[in-house]
Amino acid sequence: YSFFPGQPRWPAGTSELTYAFLPGNQLTATVKSVFTRAFERWSEVIPITFTQTEVYRSADIKIGFYTGDHGDGEAFDGSMGTLAHAFSPPSGHLHMDGDEDWVLDGNFLNAPASILSAVDMESVAVHEIGHLLGLGHSSVEDSIMYPTLGSATRKVELAQDDIQGIQVLYGSNPSFNGTTSVLTPGQGNDTSGAYS
Amino acid sequence: HFFPNITSIPRSLAGNGSAWGVFNKFLGCHAGQKVDGLARLKNYFHYFGYIGNHSGSNFTDDFDDLLESAIKTYQLNFNLNTSGELDAPTIQHMMRPRCGNADIVNGSSTMASGKAAPPPTTVHTVAH
């Protein structure tokens, strides 16, 4: 695991962070629930909870889908290439590339071989939340914070490397017993993705 | 573009492949060569922090020391053979979709490349 330079983190004593979605995106409840699940994966291992709010402006974490140049100096590049990016604490900005073909249910079994552009949204969301919390990229291939993700590949469960890194910053959730639970829709990591 | 499941992606959208698919043509390139478009590869490495801002952004198509060093660091970070050459595993890895955050920020990284060498002040000791 790694951290951003200077090891930024949310202030000591933070026990709850709010998140909101860019109103202009008009995301469905299904899309939002994917992020809820992604946040839960991190709150399971650290003593911070994540609560959705409708008040975008005052939310700690602001999530939006953007395309191309969207004003932060980190333009997206269309389908594939870069998928998303997020800023170090306490910025709270998480940007997803609106040009990707985002798949919501995380099930890539029996996927047609021609679908090279499918990206599992929850996998990317879990990774980007790691950045929002202060983690940088990791060289451990099984970790969530590994920078690349094959198309039609699902990787959503925190690896030991991710857990160790985030607990250096925030400590452990008192309820965490050393193993993470499998959250619905049920599929765990599938890094054997047909196209990875 | 949101799809409830993979089978709901229209055929017309399928098979777009990687935005970096063009990198395939650099397979086998090595130090000392000049190849059309190699500057784009340098831009890739610059974007992800492997070439520092001090090097500017007007890159040439020369396979120079700057590019070789960037490739080696990239290979180290991604557990690839650290040859400094654009071999197939390296090219294929570079073409994979990825997070837009840089791997190296302001010249520092605690990915594998940042941990490879001990700091200069380290004293090697042997248990006795």
Interface residues (C-beta under 8 A of the other chain):
Chain A: Y1 S2 F3 F4 P5 T28 T30 V31 E74 F76 D77 G78 S79 M80 G81 T82 L83 A84 H85 A86 D97 G98 D99 E100 D101 W102 V103 L104 D105 N107 F108 A111 P112 S114 I115 L116 S117 A118 V119 M121 V124 H127 E128 H131 G136 H137 S138 S139 E141 P147 T148 L149 G150 S151 A152 S196
Chain B: H1 F2 F3 P4 N5 I6 T7 I9 R11 L13 A14 G15 N16 G17 S18 A19 W20 N77 F78 N79 H93 R96 P97 R98 C99 G100 N101 D103 V105 N106 S108 S109 T110 M111 A112 G114
